[in-house]
Amino acid sequence: MIFKILAVAVVLFLVYLVFFKKNREKEVKVKKEKIEDEMVECPTCGTFVSKKEGILSNGHYFCSKECLQNK
């Protein structure tokens, strides 16, 4: 009786690994691909800003127009 319960548990565990672990691996790969923005430091105030949101001037990323004017 114990062996039957153990066998069913092992089979259920294997089914879990086959079907659900692959889905989690795909989700992790998708999340890694989505993270493509990089944080850079504003040379004026030292605040970190993403490259997408920063203001690019002379090869430097600034966090705001005020920092750009005060450079």
PyMOL commands that set and color helices and strands:
alter all, ss='L'
color gray80, all
select helices_A, chain A and resi 2-34+65-69
alter helices_A, ss='H'
color red, helices_A
select strands_A, chain A and resi 39-41+48-50+55-57+60-62
alter strands_A, ss='S'
color yellow, strands_A
deselect
rebuild
show_as cartoon
